[in-house]
Amino acid sequence: MDRDALVNDFALRSFRDMADGDYIAARMACRAALLPQFLWASQQAVEKYLKCILLLNRIDAREAYHDLGKALDRIDASGKLSLDLTAERKNSSTCSINAAGIVISRCPLSDSARNS
């Protein structure tokens, strides 16, 4: 295998496959009305999907850390991918993680969303 193939394989196994598990956990938590667990797992899934996108496209992400906004900015600034996010969508987050690792919800799920 050449170097690019190895890096792509690493990105898929380390980020995409793990993100898929976080996504499934988030869906299960949502259906069980476990809001903090849903927010945590969904944030983790999005972060891993973004890191996978960054790595597969060889976009420098060393300063993104766990900041979803910075990861999105890196993807957008690279010019390699076209993100169709409005400013409102890009700047609105359903949750954030503070320094202590506590999930802070900005947009709690309605009862109908919890039961879907």
N, C-alpha and C positions, 0 to 999 in steps of 0.2 A: 504494500500500500504506500502511496506517496504521502507526503506531509499534509497536503490539503484534505485528502480523504481521511486521514487520521484525526485531524482537527475537527472535521465535520462529524465524524463518528463520535468523538468526545462530546461535542456540543449536543448532539441528539440524545446520547445516553445520559449525560450529566444534567442537562437542563430540560429538554423537551419531555423526555420520559418521566422525569420527576415532577414536572409541571402538570403532566396529565394526571398523575396520582393526586396532586394537590387540588386540581380542578374537580376530580371525582369526590374528594373529601369535602370540598366546599359545597357541591350540590347536595350531598347527603346531609351536611350540617344545616343547610338552608331548609331542606324538607323537614328536618327535625326541629326547626325553629330555634336553632342554637346560633344566635346572631354573632357573638364574639368569635366562635369557632369558624363560622362561615366567612366572616370578614378576614380573619387571619389566613385561612387556607386560600381564599380567592386572591388576596394580596400576594401571597407566596407564589401562586400559579402565574399571575401576571408578571411578577418580577423574573421568574425563571424563563417564561416565554420570551420576554424582552431580551434577557441575557443570551438566549439561544439565537435570536435574530441578530443581535450584535455580533456574536462570534461567527455565525455562518456567513455573515456579510463582511467580516474582517473590519468591523468598526471599533475603534478604540473606546473602551468602556472603563478604563481604570479609575476614573473619577465619579462614575455613576453610583458605585457602592450599592445601597439598598434604596436609592431614590428613583422612583418610577418616572418622575418628571424629567430628571437628568437623562435617564435611559431613552425616553421618548425624544428629548432634545438632541441627543447624539444621533439617533436614527434619522431624524428630520434633517439635521445639519449635514449629514454625510452626503445627501443627494442620491444615495444608492436606492432608496425606497421612497415611494410616495405614500405618505400617511394622510388619510382623509379625515382628520380630526378637527372639529371646530374649536375655536379658542375656549368656548364654554365647556365643551367635553374634555378638552385636554387639561383644563385647570380645575375641573370639579373632580373630586375624589370621594369615593364612598367611605374610605377609611384611610387612616394613616397610623403609623406606628411611632410612638414617642420614644425618647431615649431609654426609658425603662422597659420598653418592649410591650407597652400597653396599647391595645387597639382603641383608637378613638374614632367613633362613628360620626360622620357628618350627615349621613342620609340613611336613617334606619329603614329597614324593610317594613312595608305595610303588611297587614295580616294576609291580604290576598297574595302577596309575593311569597310569603312564608309557606303558604299552602300549595304553591305550584310545583 
